Amino acid sequence: MKTAGGFGRGPAGNRSAAHGAGRPCCRRGGGGGLGAFVEPAALAALLAKPAHGYDLRKEISLITDGQVEVDAGGLYRVLRRLEDEGFVTSAWAEGGTGPQRRDYQLTAEGRELAQDWITRLRERERLSRILADALSAQTEEPDGRNG
């Protein structure tokens, strides 16, 4: 549950001991912009298959029907952080023409983080529905019309 100062530490707010340090999952899930969705979008794309950044951007757009478009800088910052925290690994791709590319792959811990995100996003979805309904009910005029 999100609190004014950050995420609460209920069951959906804690990462498992396997993720270490007891840091909350989805800590970048606040805010209303699409930037809040870069981490789960990257995880979803990597669940499909290992890939380099450019292909991950295309996969994110594809799996979200174009609803989530991530900028390259934001995606690479997330990938670096996920790698630093042990959720992804990367290696330079062999051969090929053009610029050298780094391929990213989820670790077992990364798959667990993806599961944590599912829980967090489902809770966010539930709370968003409750709040939208409450706002809608409070904006109705006494005669039943919205105003």
C-alpha positions in Angstrom: 0.0 0.0 0.0 1.4 3.4 -0.9 1.7 5.9 1.9 2.4 9.6 1.7 6.1 9.0 2.4 6.5 5.9 0.1 5.4 2.4 -0.1 4.0 0.6 3.0 5.6 -2.6 4.1 2.7 -5.0 3.9 3.1 -8.4 2.2 3.1 -7.0 -1.3 5.5 -4.2 -0.3 8.4 -6.5 0.9 10.7 -8.4 -1.3 11.5 -11.9 -0.2 14.7 -12.7 1.7 16.1 -14.1 -1.5 16.1 -10.5 -2.8 18.3 -9.4 0.1 18.3 -6.4 2.3 14.5 -6.5 2.8 14.2 -3.6 0.4 10.7 -3.1 -1.0 9.7 -4.4 -4.4 8.6 -2.0 -6.9 10.2 1.0 -5.2 10.1 2.9 -8.4 6.4 2.2 -8.8 5.2 5.5 -7.4 4.3 8.5 -9.5 1.8 8.7 -12.3 4.1 8.8 -15.3 5.0 5.9 -17.5 8.5 5.9 -16.0 7.1 4.0 -13.1 6.5 1.1 -15.5 10.0 0.8 -17.0 11.2 -1.9 -14.5 8.2 -4.2 -14.8 8.1 -3.6 -18.6 11.8 -4.6 -18.9 11.2 -7.7 -16.7 8.2 -8.7 -18.9 10.3 -8.3 -22.1 13.1 -10.3 -20.6 10.8 -13.1 -19.5 9.9 -13.6 -23.2 13.6 -13.9 -24.1 17.1 -12.5 -23.5 17.8 -9.5 -25.7 19.8 -6.3 -26.1 18.4 -2.9 -25.3 17.1 -1.9 -28.7 15.2 -5.2 -29.0 13.9 -4.8 -25.4 12.4 -1.4 -26.4 10.7 -3.0 -29.4 9.4 -6.0 -27.3 8.0 -3.6 -24.6 6.1 -1.7 -27.2 4.9 -4.9 -28.8 3.7 -6.6 -25.5 2.0 -3.4 -24.4 0.3 -2.7 -27.7 2.3 0.5 -27.9 0.9 1.8 -24.6 4.4 1.8 -22.9 7.2 3.4 -24.9 10.5 3.6 -22.9 13.3 5.9 -23.7 16.7 4.3 -24.2 18.4 6.2 -21.4 15.7 5.2 -18.9 15.8 1.6 -20.0 19.6 1.3 -19.7 19.6 2.9 -16.3 17.0 0.3 -15.1 18.9 -2.5 -16.7 22.2 -1.4 -15.0 20.5 -1.2 -11.7 18.8 -4.6 -12.1 22.2 -6.1 -13.0 23.9 -4.4 -10.0 21.2 -5.9 -7.8 21.6 -9.4 -9.3 18.2 -9.5 -11.2 19.8 -9.6 -14.7 23.1 -10.6 -16.2 24.6 -9.2 -19.3 27.3 -10.1 -21.8 28.7 -8.6 -25.0 27.2 -10.2 -28.0 29.6 -12.1 -30.2 30.1 -11.2 -33.9 27.7 -9.3 -36.1 28.1 -6.0 -37.8 27.5 -2.5 -36.5 28.0 -1.4 -32.9 28.7 -3.9 -30.2 25.6 -4.9 -28.2 25.1 -6.1 -24.7 22.6 -8.9 -24.3 20.6 -9.0 -21.0 19.0 -12.1 -19.4 17.0 -12.6 -16.2 18.4 -14.5 -13.3 16.3 -16.7 -11.0 16.1 -13.7 -8.6 14.9 -11.6 -11.6 12.1 -14.0 -12.2 11.1 -13.7 -8.5 11.2 -9.9 -8.8 8.8 -10.2 -11.7 6.4 -12.2 -9.5 6.7 -9.5 -6.9 5.8 -6.9 -9.5 2.7 -8.9 -10.5 1.5 -8.8 -6.9 2.2 -5.1 -6.6 0.6 -4.1 -10.0 -2.5 -6.2 -9.2 -2.8 -4.4 -5.8 -2.3 -1.0 -7.5 -4.9 -1.9 -10.1 -7.4 -2.8 -7.3 -6.7 0.4 -5.3 -7.0 2.5 -8.5 -10.4 1.0 -9.2 -11.5 1.7 -5.6 -10.3 5.3 -5.7 -11.8 5.9 -9.2 -15.2 4.6 -7.9 -14.9 6.8 -4.8 -14.1 9.9 -6.9 -16.9 9.1 -9.3 -19.4 8.7 -6.5 -18.3 11.9 -4.8 -18.6 14.0 -8.0 -22.2 13.0 -8.7 -24.7 15.7 -8.0 -27.6 15.0 -5.6 -30.0 14.5 -8.5 -27.7 11.7 -9.9 -26.0 13.7 -12.6 -22.3 14.0 -12.8 -21.1 17.6 -12.6 
